[in-house]
Structures are given as C-alpha cells and as structure tokens.
Amino acid sequence: MRRVTPVLVGLGSATVFGAVAWWWITFGDVVRYGYLSWREAGGCLVQNSDICSLAEALCLGSHPRFLVAYWASIFWLGVIVLSASLLTSERARVAQ
C-alpha cells in the first residue's frame, strides 16, 4: 500500500491539473471575450451543459478541435484517483 499511495497522488494531481489546464485553454478566451461569465465557465469545469457546448462551438475558430473538446469527466476522474489515494494512505496508517 505504501508504494501505491504516492503513485495515486501523482496520477490524480496530474489529472486534475491537466483538466484545469484543458478547461482554461478551452474557456479562457470565451470568458475574455464576454461570451460567458467566470461562474458559467467554472460550471463547465465540472459538468457538461448546453451553454458549455455553445461556448466550445464559439471557440472553434481559435483552437484546434482536440483542445476545444473539453471533457468534464476527466476532472472527476482525477478527483476519484486523489480520493483513492487518501483512502489507501489511511489504510496503510491503520495497518501499522
């Protein structure tokens, strides 16, 4: 368990950081141009909605398609991996 925890922390952190960076690349210009507020764009970080899809469509001209197609589930995947790392670290501590 001791070896698994740092790997999960690193993987989960990298996934969450990557999701936030991907979200910023996709929605930063949309907010800057006033199409969405920060609050509306922030909602796109954690869930997909029609307004998020519209904002992504507005962004197609300035970004390659693979960058614009933000997937909110990747953020939650990172959160799940980070949570699993906390559970494994607690189990390792109790087992000692």
JOVEN-V855824 format. One record per pair of residues at least 6 apart in sequence whose C-alpha atoms are under 8 Angstrom apart, sorted by the first residue. I is the first residue (numbers start at 1). J is the second residue. D is the distance in whole Angstrom. If there is no record, write none. Layout:
# JOVEN-V855824
i=<I/I>
j=<J/J>
d=<D/D>
This chain:
# JOVEN-V855824
i=<1/1/1/1/2/2/4/4/5/5/5/5/6/8/8/8/8/9/9/9/11/11/11/12/12/12/12/12/12/13/13/14/15/15/15/15/16/16/16/16/16/16/19/19/19/19/20/20/22/22/23/23/23/25/25/26/26/26/26/26/26/26/27/27/27/27/29/30/30/30/30/31/31/31/35/36/41/44/44/45/45/46/46/46/46/47/47/48/48/56/56/59/60>
j=<88/89/91/92/89/92/85/88/85/86/88/89/85/81/82/84/85/81/82/85/78/81/82/77/78/79/80/81/82/78/82/78/74/75/77/78/74/75/76/77/78/79/45/72/74/75/45/75/67/70/44/45/70/67/68/56/59/63/67/68/69/70/41/55/56/59/59/36/55/58/59/37/38/41/55/55/52/52/72/72/75/72/73/75/76/72/73/71/72/68/69/68/68>
d=<6/7/8/6/7/7/8/8/5/8/6/6/7/6/6/7/5/7/6/6/8/7/8/8/4/6/8/5/5/7/7/8/7/7/7/5/8/5/8/8/5/7/8/8/6/5/7/7/7/7/8/6/6/7/8/7/7/8/6/5/8/7/6/7/7/8/7/6/6/7/7/6/6/7/7/8/7/6/7/6/7/5/7/7/7/5/7/8/6/6/7/7/7>
